[in-house]
């Protein structure tokens, strides 16, 4: 199944010594050059970090989390749709926009 912007899917976590899975928030849309095969995602966690974006229960349009959840907009990667498992839900557009804007603050264009 193709992941779409705002979806939260479980997928492999890179840079771990042992195989690990985590929830990922999809931030790309069909403008991605390989949108039919992969998407750009930011990590989610149950640990609150500085600059992490708290996900309230009301922010879940579908699904949800039994634990407090946070978006880590600095933890970004590309993931193949075939590598995602177990859709956890979908987040409200306003929160997705907040995560994308935060990601852009980490990648400013120099003037």
Secondary structure, 3 states (H helix, E strand, C coil): CCCCCCEEEEEECCCCCCCCEEEEEECCCCCCCCCCCEEEEEEEECCCCCCCEEECHHHEEEECCCCCEEEEEEEEEEEEHHHCEEEEEEECHHHHHHHHHHHHHCCCCCC
